[in-house]
Amino acid sequence: MTQQKEERLFHRIIKELCLEMDIKFEKLSYDWILQLSKDGKVRHITRYLFDNNPQATGKIVADKYATYEVLKSQKVPVIKHTILFNPAIREEYIPKEGFWNTVVSEFSQYGSLVVKPNDECEGQGIKLCHNLKETEIAIQKLFNQQYTAISICPYYDIKTEYRTFYLNGEVLLIYGKTKPFVIGDGKSSLDKLIKNLHLPDKKVVQDNLSTLDMTYVPTQGEKINISWKHNLSGGAIPKVLEKGELYHEIEKLAIQAGKAMNINFATIDIIQTVDNKLYVMEMNSGVCMDIFTRLVDGGYDMAKDIYRKALQALFE
């Protein structure tokens, strides 16, 4: 007998809410589409994308450079991005002098660069480059993977990265993400210390670990960051931010960014640098809370409350 596939956590939450809110719930197209019906209105969710947002806005926030351009044009503090088009796919967008002078200029100005796919990537394919050789290799690798375009941006020394949940001009939740790390005991190898963390079995984790010397034995009390990135899928630890001065500063920036983008339901990622400046890093119209739900006490109820408000807005 074929084992029944476990229902996705997100689908389970939405189904529960539909039952509570008297919304008809259907799965279509091999479960890719959730079709919701109530009072003669039909709404859809695909993956984590809700019908709340305008189609053009969804396209913009899926593009890192486009997001930067829109926010910059409206004076929203945002991480700088520079776009590079794949010569094999978008030759017409490459200037006659090519783009390498742009790469050299950006590297000379900032001393290091982050190279990443220009579209949504969930932490994969991102490379921190400390010299031009690393930069060139990272760019070529992504082009070989058939990305239409990539983004390069300065490396920002981040104290904490925050994820905000934004709905119709209001911030519903903010949590910070701490990079995964281990503390040495003077006896255990990095490999043993990291195994005790039980990191997610994901490619982004394996990519992070491949840069480390797993035989190294950290000294007593020595802190070793496993990654310079803050993705929960890479083992970062979430912590809900309590209301206070910092919360309100982040909230204010998220609302400014959400209104500038004309988006209704999204997560807005904001970084706090070591000198305590705040910048929008990126926005996501797909609102995913699966890992957060598993890692945070009460996370399931928090996620359900946010999705409940999004569904209410869908049928208003």
N, C-alpha and C positions, 0 to 999 in steps of 0.2 A: 504494500500500500504506500502510495506517495505521501511523504510528510508534508503537511500543510505549512506554507510559508508564513512566518510570523509577521503580523501586520506592523507596518512602520509606525513608530511612535507619533509622528506628526499626524498621520491619518487617524490614529486612535483618538487623539485630542480633538481633531476637527469633528469626527463622528460623534463623540460625546457631546460636544457643544451643539451640534445640529439636533440631537435628540432633546437636549435641554431647551433649545430655542425654537423648537417646532419647525425646523428646516429640513426639507427632503434632501437626503444625501445619496449620491450615486457615484460610482467609479466608472470611468470610461477610458478607452484607448490604453488597455493594459495597465490600468491604474495610474497613468500619467496625468489624467484629468480628474479632478473632483468637481462634480456638477452639483450645485446647491440651488434649491428652488424654494421660494416662499412668496405668498401673496401675488402670484403671477409674475414674479421677477425671477430670472435665472442668472446666476453668477458662477464664475469658474475660478479654480485654483489649479495651476500647473506647477508641479514640484513645490516650491515655497513662494511662488509668485501669485499675488492676489489681484483680483480685478479692481482694487481700489485706485490704482495708479493710471495716469494717462499713458498710452502706448509709447509716445515719443520720449517721455521722461524715463520710462523703463529702459529704453535703448541707450539713453545718455548715461545713466548711472552704471550700466554694464561696461562702459568704456572709461577707463581711468583718465585718459587725456581729455576726453570730452567733459568729464566731471570737473576736472581742474579748470578748464577753459570757462565753463559756466560760472563756477564759484568765484574764480578770479575776477571775472567781468563785473561781479556784483560786490566786490570788496570783502569777500568772506575769506578769512585766514585759512589757507589750504596748502598742503604739501605740493611743491612744484613737480610737474611732470613734463617731459619732452618726448614726443612721439617719433618713432623710427619705423618706416614702412618696409615690409619685406620686398626686396628687389624682384623676387621671382613671382610675386603676386600683385604688388601695387607699384610697379615701376613708374607709372605716370605721376605719382606723388613725391618722387625723389628729385631734389633740385639737381641742376646740371653739375654742380661741384660735388655732388654726393653728400652723405651725412656724416662722414668720419670726422670732419673738422668740427662739427657740432659736438660729437662725443668727446673729442680732445678738449674742446673749450669748457664743457661741463665738468670734465674730470679735473682740469687745471684749476677751476674755480672752487671746487668742493673737496678735492683730495680723495674722494671715494664715491662710488655710484652704486645704486641698487638697480639691477636690470630685472624686468619682470614682464610677463605677458600683459598686453594692454586690456584684455578682457578679463572676466572673472576667473580666478585661478585657485582660490582657497589655500593660499600659501605655497602652491606648487610652482616650480619653474622660476622661483625668485632667487636671485644670486646677489650677494653683497661682494662687490669687486674693489680690491685695494690697489690695483694697478691697471694700466691700459691693456695688458695682455689678458688678464682675467676678464676684463670688460668685453674685449673682442670675442673671446671664446664663448662667453655667456650669450652675447647677441647672436652669434652664428648658430649656437645650439638651438635657440628658440626659433630662429628662422628655418632651420632644418626640420623642426617639428611642425612646420607649415602654419605658424601663427601669421596672420595677416599683418599685424603690427605689434610692436613692443613699446614699452615705456622705460625711460631711464629717469631717475630722480636722485637728488642728493640723499646721503645717509643722514638721518636725524637721530641724535642720541636721545632715545626715548626712555623716560622714567617709567611711565605706565601708559598702556593703551586702553582706551575706554570704548565700550560699545553702548550706544544709546538706542533705545527703541522709540521711534517717532511715529505718531499718528495724528494727522489733521491739526498740526500746530502745537501738539503737546508731547512732552517726553514722558513715557510711561515707566521706564526703568533704565538704570545705568549700572553697568558692572565693569570693573577693571580686570585686566588680564596680566598675570605675573608670568614671566618667561620661565620655562622649566629649568631647574638647576639641581645640583647635588652638593652636599657638604662632605669634604674628605674626613676620614678618620685616621689617616696615616698608615692604614693596613690594606684597605680594599682597593681593587682596581676600579677604574672608571666604568668598565663593563659591568662589574658586580653592583656598584652603586646605582647605575642606571636601571638595571634589571629590577631592582627593588621598587622603582617608581611605577612599574606596570604601565608604561606608555602605550598609547593606542597603536594598534597594528596597521599603520598607514604608511604610504609611500613617503609623505612629507617627513615623517619621523625617521625613516631609513635614510633619507637624503641628509637630514641634520646629523645623524650619527656617523655618516660616512666621512664627515669632516674632522672627527675627533680621533685621538689616539686612545683606543679603548683599553690598552695595557697600562696606561699611565696611572700611578697611584698618587692621588691628591694628598697633600699634607693635612694634618689635623686642623680642622676648621676652614680649610681652603674651599672657596665657593667656585664651582665650575658651571657656567651657563651651558646648557645643552643646545640652545639655539638663540640666535639674536632676534628671532621672530616671535610674535605673540599669539599665534593661532592655537585655539583650543584643540584642533585636530592634531597639532604637533606636541601636545602635552602641556600647554599653558594652563594656569590655574585661575578660574574666575572667582571674583568676590564682589558681591553687590555693594555699590557705593551708597553710603548713608547720606541723607540730605544735610547740606551745610554749605559753606562758602564755595568749595570746589565743585560740588554738585551743581550749584546754581550757575557757576561760570560755564561749565560744560553744557548744561541745559540751554543756556542762552545761545551758545554757539551752534548747537544742534538745531535749534528752532530757526536761527538765522539761515543756516544751510538748507534746511528743509523747505523753507519758504522761497529761497532763491532758486531752488531746483524745481519748484512747483510739484513736489512729491507729496503723497498723502500717507503712505504706509511704508516704512523702511527702517533699516538699521543704519545709523550714521556713526562711523568709527572716527574717534578723535584721539590724538596723541597729546600727552603732556611731556615736553622735553625736560632734560635735566635742569634747564634754566627756567622751568615752570611756565613756558609758553604753550599755548594750545593751538592746534591746527587740525582741520578736517583732513583725514587720510583718504577715506573713500566712503562711498555709500552703496547700500545693497537693497534692491527692491525685492529680493527674495529674503523673507524673514525666517531664518532657521534658528531653532533653539534646542535642537536635539541633544547636543553634548552638554550644554548648559544645564538642561533639565536633569541629566544624570549626575552631574558633579556638584550641584548646589542643593543644600537642604531646602525643601519647599519649592524647588525649581519647577516641578510639574505644575503646581498651582499658579506660579507666576506666569509661566508660558501660557497656560490655559486662560488666564485673565486677559493677557495681551491679545490673544487670538479671538477671545470673546468680543472684545471691543472692536477689533477689525471687522468681524462678521456683522456686528451691529451697524457699523458704518456702511458696510456693503449693501444692507437692505433698508437703509433710511430713505 
